[in-house]
Amino acid sequence: MAITTLVSYLFGILRDRILAQQFGAARALDAYNAAFTAPDLILNIFVAGALTAAFIPIFAELKNRGEDHKQFTNAVLNSSLVVVIIVGLIVFLLAPFLSHLIVPGFDAASRSTFVNLLRILLLSPIIFAISNTLGSMLVSEERFFWYGTSAVLYNVGIIAGTLLLSHKIGIYATAVGAIGGAVLHLVARMIGLWKSDYKFKFQFKLNDQYKRFLRLMAPKMIGHPVEQMIFLGFTIIASTLSAGSIAILNFANKFQSMPINIIGITFALTAFPVLAKMTAEKDRQAFSKEIKFTLKIILLTSVAAAILLYLIRQPLIAYILGGGAFTESAVKTTAYTLGFFSLSIPTESLNHLIARGFYSLKNSITPVIVGLCGLALAVGAGYFFAVKLNMGVAGLALGYFFGSLLKVSVLTFLLRRLSRKYFSVGKEIIAAEIAETHETLVSK
């Protein structure tokens, strides 16, 4: 799994390099990135959150008890497909109207390109609805090779489409490649389940397990797509800025997200089962120790990663994205934007840990509410910095930091209060650890 994840990251970097050098920071690439916002939002609201929060635990429980997990899988898969197809058709028909909402700063020609790309890319959530369901089955059955390989093949599809067709159909080649990559993503997971006892049937049986699935997925339908909603807001604002702003925003964000995924998500996922176990056992000392230890590790490594990324951002962007149609000016603007994005590496990394502290205490609604508040601040501050203070696209990255800072501050405070209901976690647990880590950093 670790190897396929690394390979997927490398292919993702190669994909971005090809897109940057092929199209540059221009309206065509802006339109492509903006067109992804609606399909991504559909996928994250109706599929991704539901699978992470509800499908895997119920599927594993049914299989361990020897009950009919196949019937449950078909009910989830078919209902997801029906909903995604209906929503996709509505978005397809409303695409010209949505272009005025999502990319209000585009001219008529660019809006037309956006509409065409959006309609092509609406196939992707349909394919991923199937693929992600199969992927959840692979994870539950601990078949990680094909699960990880699918992400690599998705990037391969985008790269191949761009290289083979862009000289004929321009930016549409990348959209075609994305759909081809989604098909490869699905095929890989079908191969992974080739010897499984699962057989697809078009059936809906709304039994107790499915009703439980719906109850579990409801909070995630709101909370899971918060990040996509932030960048939808940023896309709307960036469309009113100079050409290439949406592309630059997405490139810079991808560089920022890598250390967060490696540090924040990895350590938070590792700590989560321990925190859940300690909560179940009412073990205050073990819970406190795990929070303290993981908090220290995340703070030290994420701050170091943020500083390093800030220092090397200019040569890094120039080496990976520079050349071809991606001009020196685009490199400088991307590096400038990445500098502000690097501020949020520690806060976002900590957010993953603190949120899982709430999940371990059986509270999933608080991170959702605070996340929505962070969304409002991030977009509002982003607009203020980018437009009112004329910072351009870099102002959106600064707004993102303030939204992230609000989330981690409020969630940390509320986690301390909530945890007292379970085992009187002292006031000093988080605050003292931050002070200790600060002293460690200063001494270095």
Secondary structure, 3 states (H helix, E strand, C coil): CHHHHHHHHHHHHHHHHHHHHHHCCCHHHHHHHHHCHHHHHHHHHHHHHHHHHHHHHHHHHHHHCCCCHHHHHHHHHHHHHHHHHHHHHHHHHHHHHHHHHHCCCCCHHHHHHHHHHHHHHCHHHHHHHHHHHHHHHHHHCCCHHHHHHHHHHHHHHHHHHHHHHHHHHCCHHHHHHHHHHHHHHHHHHHHHCCCCCCCCCCCCCCCHHHHHHHHHHHHHHHHCCHHHHHHHHHHHHHCCCCCCHHHHHHHHHHHHHHHHHHHHHHHHHHHHHHHHHHHHCCCHHHHHHHHHHHHHHHHHHHHHHHHHHHHHHHHHHHHHCCECCECHHHHHHHHHHHHHHCCHHHHHHHHHHHHHHHHHCCCCHHHHHHHHHHHHHHHHHHHHHHHHCCCCHHHHHHHHHHHHHHHHHHHHHHHHHHHHHHHCCCCHHHHHHHHHHHHHHHHC
